[in-house]
Amino acid sequence: MSSMAKVYAILVRKGEKTIDQVPEKLMEEVQQILNQESEKVG
C-alpha cells in the first residue's frame, strides 16, 4: 500500500477530494483502502 494512496483515501474520506480526483494510477488502491475501512465500520 503506497503512502500516496493512504493520503488520497484520507482526503476522500474527509470530503476534501472525490474519488474522481484521485490520479488514475492510484485510484484502484485508494478504492481498496476505502472499501476495507467501510467493511470495518459496517
Residue, then its C-alpha position, 0 to 999 in steps of 0.5 A: m500500500s503506497s503512502m500516496a494512496k493512504v493520503y488520497a483515501i484520507l482526503v476522500r474520506k474527509g470530503e476534501k477530494t472525490i474519488d474522481q480526483v484521485p490520479e488514475k494510477l492510484m485510484e484502484e488502491v485508494q478504492q481498496i483502502l476505502n472499501q476495507e475501512s467501510e467493511k470495518v465500520g459496517 
